[in-house]
Amino acid sequence: MEIFPDIPLPEPQQRTVDAMRDVLADGDCPSSGPLYFMYRSLARTDADRLWLEENRIRYDLTVIPPATLCNEFVKTKGHYHPANPSGTGYTELYQVISGQAHYLLQKEDCSDAVVVRAAAGDVVLIPPGYGHVTINPTDEELAMVNLVSDAFASVYTPFEGLRGAAFYEMCSGWEKNPLYPSHPVLRFEDATEYPDYGISHGRPIYDLVGSADIAGILNRPEDYPDLF
């Protein structure tokens, strides 16, 4: 893995087709094997690692090779974030390193759903209260990094119980998941940057390690109402 030659990478966790069957458009798809790879809790220096641990933040790398599963583009399993002690959902910050991504965000009551389109260098901030799935809709490898609080465990069961998100991205276009009782109008947006907080397209989000604001945004989003 040459994406970060200056950051030691552990053995990745793998998400396999079998582990994804309950969120696929076709759970009986005959594909098999690993789909994507997750490198958790990375740090460039001991000082960076100490700051990350003290602020309950992880810096991760996910690599999603191109694939289709019975005409559905490869995607992450999808999850929601629980509420923090104040009652506000935790957030997450992504950046595409290479390739292109579609971030499908939806509220758990399915009152809103949006696809955020992001290319290499783009940043995507997941707002409180939205579950999210990342899709690789191209024939190129997608690599992305994220900063996220480690004060919570991701919640997968809503997606697992409904066979994925409210929409599937198929090779032929977007299709509604028939297990949802209703579907909002699917919106499409380009990735948004937040330069007042140092969150800018093209600026590595690793540069935010050490930022009091990013520690607050990820752990206490209620303190940043202008962002959400």
C-alpha positions in Angstrom: 0.0 0.0 0.0 1.7 3.2 -1.2 -1.0 5.7 -0.4 0.8 6.7 2.9 4.5 5.6 2.7 5.2 7.6 5.9 2.4 6.0 8.0 2.8 2.4 9.1 -0.2 0.4 8.1 -1.5 -2.6 10.2 -3.1 -5.6 8.6 -6.4 -4.4 7.3 -9.8 -5.6 8.4 -11.7 -7.1 5.4 -15.4 -6.8 4.6 -16.4 -9.8 2.5 -19.3 -10.4 0.2 -20.8 -12.9 2.8 -20.6 -10.2 5.5 -22.5 -7.8 3.2 -25.3 -10.1 1.9 -28.0 -8.7 4.2 -27.5 -5.2 2.7 -27.2 -6.1 -1.0 -29.9 -5.5 -3.5 -29.5 -9.2 -4.4 -28.5 -11.1 -1.3 -28.2 -14.3 -3.3 -25.6 -12.8 -5.7 -23.1 -15.6 -6.4 -20.1 -13.3 -5.9 -17.6 -14.1 -3.1 -14.4 -12.9 -1.5 -13.3 -9.6 0.0 -14.9 -6.4 -1.1 -13.0 -3.6 0.8 -10.2 -3.1 3.3 -10.2 -1.0 6.5 -7.0 0.3 8.2 -7.9 1.6 11.6 -6.3 4.0 14.1 -3.5 5.3 12.0 -1.0 8.0 13.1 2.1 9.5 11.6 4.0 10.2 14.9 3.8 9.2 18.5 2.7 12.8 19.4 -0.1 12.6 16.9 -1.3 9.2 18.3 -1.3 10.7 21.8 -3.4 13.6 20.7 -5.8 11.3 18.9 -6.2 9.0 21.8 -6.6 11.9 24.3 -9.4 13.4 22.2 -11.1 10.1 21.5 -10.5 10.3 17.7 -9.5 7.8 15.1 -7.9 8.4 11.7 -8.7 5.5 9.3 -8.1 4.5 5.7 -10.6 2.5 3.6 -9.8 1.1 0.2 -12.6 -0.1 -2.0 -11.5 -1.8 -5.3 -14.0 -1.5 -8.2 -16.6 -4.2 -8.4 -20.2 -4.9 -9.1 -22.4 -7.5 -7.4 -25.2 -8.6 -9.7 -25.2 -5.1 -11.3 -25.0 -3.2 -8.0 -21.9 -1.0 -7.5 -19.6 -2.0 -4.6 -20.4 -0.1 -1.3 -19.6 -0.1 2.4 -22.1 -1.8 4.7 -23.6 1.4 6.0 -24.2 2.5 9.5 -25.7 5.2 11.8 -24.0 7.0 14.7 -25.7 7.1 18.1 -26.2 10.2 20.1 -23.5 11.7 22.3 -24.1 12.6 25.9 -25.9 15.8 24.9 -28.3 13.9 22.7 -26.8 15.0 19.4 -25.6 12.4 16.9 -21.9 12.0 16.4 -20.4 13.3 13.1 -17.7 12.0 10.8 -15.3 13.7 8.3 -14.2 11.9 5.1 -11.7 12.8 2.4 -11.3 11.0 -0.9 -7.6 10.2 -1.6 -8.0 8.6 -5.0 -10.9 7.6 -7.2 -14.5 8.9 -6.9 -17.2 8.3 -4.2 -20.9 8.7 -3.8 -21.8 9.1 -0.2 -25.5 8.1 0.3 -26.8 9.8 3.4 -30.2 9.2 4.9 -32.2 10.0 8.1 -33.3 6.9 9.9 -37.0 7.9 9.5 -36.2 8.2 5.8 -37.5 11.8 5.7 -34.4 12.9 3.7 -31.8 11.2 1.5 -29.0 12.8 -0.4 -26.1 11.6 -2.5 -22.9 13.6 -2.0 -20.5 13.3 -5.0 -16.8 13.5 -4.2 -13.6 13.3 -6.2 -10.0 13.0 -5.1 -9.2 15.7 -2.5 -12.8 16.5 -1.7 -14.0 16.5 1.9 -17.4 15.3 3.1 -18.8 16.0 6.6 -21.5 13.6 7.8 -24.1 15.6 9.8 -25.7 14.4 13.0 -28.6 12.1 12.5 -27.7 10.7 9.1 -26.7 7.1 8.3 -24.3 6.7 5.5 -23.1 4.3 2.8 -20.1 4.9 0.6 -20.3 3.7 -3.0 -17.5 3.3 -5.6 -19.4 3.9 -8.9 -16.3 3.7 -11.2 -13.9 1.2 -12.6 -11.1 2.8 -10.5 -10.0 2.0 -6.9 -11.5 4.3 -4.3 -9.3 5.2 -1.3 -10.7 7.5 1.4 -9.6 8.5 4.9 -11.8 9.6 7.8 -11.6 11.3 11.2 -14.2 10.1 13.6 -14.8 9.9 17.4 -14.0 6.5 18.9 -16.4 7.3 21.8 -19.1 5.2 20.1 -19.8 2.0 18.2 -21.4 2.3 14.8 -24.9 1.0 14.5 -25.5 -1.4 11.6 -28.8 -3.0 12.5 -31.2 -0.5 10.8 -29.5 -1.2 7.5 -29.2 -4.9 8.1 -32.9 -5.1 9.0 -34.0 -3.4 5.7 -31.5 -4.9 3.3 -29.4 -1.8 3.1 -30.2 1.9 2.5 -33.4 3.2 1.0 -31.7 3.4 -2.5 -29.3 1.1 -4.4 -26.9 2.4 -7.0 -27.1 -0.1 -9.8 -25.2 0.0 -13.1 -28.4 1.2 -14.7 -29.0 3.9 -12.2 -30.6 4.4 -8.8 -33.3 2.0 -7.6 -35.6 2.2 -4.6 -35.2 -0.5 -1.9 -38.7 -2.1 -1.8 -38.5 -2.9 1.9 -38.8 0.7 2.9 -42.4 1.8 3.3 -41.7 5.2 1.8 -38.9 7.0 0.0 -38.0 10.7 0.0 -37.0 12.4 -3.3 -33.3 11.5 -3.6 -31.2 14.7 -3.7 -27.8 15.1 -5.3 -25.0 17.5 -4.1 -21.4 18.1 -4.7 -19.1 17.9 -1.7 -19.0 21.0 0.5 -15.9 22.5 2.2 -15.8 24.5 5.5 -12.7 26.7 5.3 -13.4 28.5 8.5 -12.6 25.3 10.3 -9.7 24.2 8.1 -11.9 21.7 6.3 -11.1 22.4 2.6 -10.9 20.4 -0.6 -7.3 19.5 -1.3 -6.0 20.1 2.2 -5.3 16.7 3.8 -7.6 16.1 6.8 -4.6 14.7 8.6 -3.5 18.3 9.0 -6.5 18.7 11.4 -4.8 16.4 13.9 -4.2 18.7 16.9 -7.1 21.0 16.0 -9.4 21.8 19.0 -12.2 22.6 16.5 -12.1 19.2 14.8 -12.1 17.5 18.2 -15.2 19.5 19.1 -16.9 18.9 15.7 -16.5 15.2 16.0 -17.3 14.8 19.7 -19.6 17.8 20.5 -21.3 18.8 17.2 -24.0 20.7 19.2 -21.4 23.3 19.8 -21.1 24.0 16.0 -24.7 24.9 14.9 -23.4 26.9 12.0 -22.1 23.7 10.4 -25.3 21.7 10.7 
